[in-house]
Amino acid sequence: MNRHEGALPVGFDEPVFAEPWQAEAFAMTVALHDKGLFSWSEWADALSAEVKKPGAASDGHDYYEHWLAALESLLSAKGVAGKSDVDALAAAWERAAHATPHGKPILLENDPGPTAGRIRTA
């Protein structure tokens, strides 16, 4: 047995996601694929298009921003949610987060904004 056999690759013990929203975006993508909203080929094409856009970081630190943009693009292309829908929901979640006391779960119902109660999430 050599000294590398059974050893983890370099960086393997580091977190896969730097932020919780990255894991959530990943999970949403997998769930929407599993529901048949898009094929992996469609996903690969959408993600590739985003990563190849001018201004992408050469070190890849913005990878999940591209991931999220690709997901939003597919949601729009499939007629599930347009950019304005996604932006309105994101803003509602942001307002709800600011209105929620520290340590309490953030719920969309906590959104005190102008669209409170009018955004459908299911």
N, C-alpha and C positions, 0 to 999 in steps of 0.2 A: 504494500500500500504506500503510495507516494504521499508526501506531506500536503498536497492540495486536494486529494481525494476526500470528498465529503464536506469540503469547506465551501462556505457561501461565496458567491462572486463579490468583488469589491462593490461597496455601496448597497448591497442587498439588504442590509439591516437598517437602511435609512427609510424614512416614510416615502410612500409612493406619491402621496398628494401633499402639497405644501399647505393647503388650506382646505377646510371642510367643503366649501362650495365646489372645489374641483372634484372631490369624490362624489358629490351629489350630481354634478353635470355628467360624470362618467356613468353613474347608476341610471340616470334618466335616459341616457343614450341607449344603454343596454336594454332597459325596459321597453322603450319605444320600438327598438328593433325586434325584440321578442314578441311584441304585439303586432308586428307586421307593417309598421308604418313606413319603413324603408329597408332596403337590403344593405348588406355590408359593403357592396360595391358602391351604392349610392352614398353611403356614409364616407367611404374612403375618398370618393371624388369630392364631396363637400369639404371635408377636412383638408385635403390636399390643396384645394383652391384657396382656402383661407390661409394656410401656412405659406403659400407661395406669393401672397400679396406683398406689395412693397411695404417696407417698414417692419417686417417681422424680425425679431431679435435673432441674431446669429447664434447665440448661446441657448436658445430655446426656452428662456425663462417665461415667455408669454404663450407657451404652447396651449395651456388650458383656456386662455382668452380666445385663441383661435378655435379651440374645441367648442366653446360655448357659442361663438359666432357661427360655426358650421351647423350646430344644432338648431339655432334660431333660424338660419337660412333654410334648413330642411323643413322646419315647422311651417314656415311661410310658404315654401314651394308646394307643400302637401295640403295647404289650405287649413291647417290646424290652428295656427295663430300667426297673425301678421306682426311686423315689427312694433307697431303702435300698441297692439295687445300685450306683447311681451314687455315693452317699456312701461306700460301702465301697471302691470302686475308687479314688476320689479320695484317701481316707485311705491306701490302700496305696501309691499313687504318692508321696504326701507322705513316708511313712516311707522309701520307696526312695530318694527324693531326699536325705533326711538321712543315709542309710546309705551313700551313694555318695561316694567320694573326689572332691575338687574336680578338675575337668578331665576326669573320666571320664563316659561316657554313663550316663544314668539308665535303669536297666532295672527292670521290675517284679519280676524275679527277685531283686533286691537288697532287697526288702521283708522285714525281719526280724520283722514283726508276726504277730499271731495267725492271720491269714488267709493267710499266706505259702503260695504254691503251690496255693491253693484257688480263687483268682479266675480265671475264664476270660475272656480278652480277645478271643478270635476265635471 
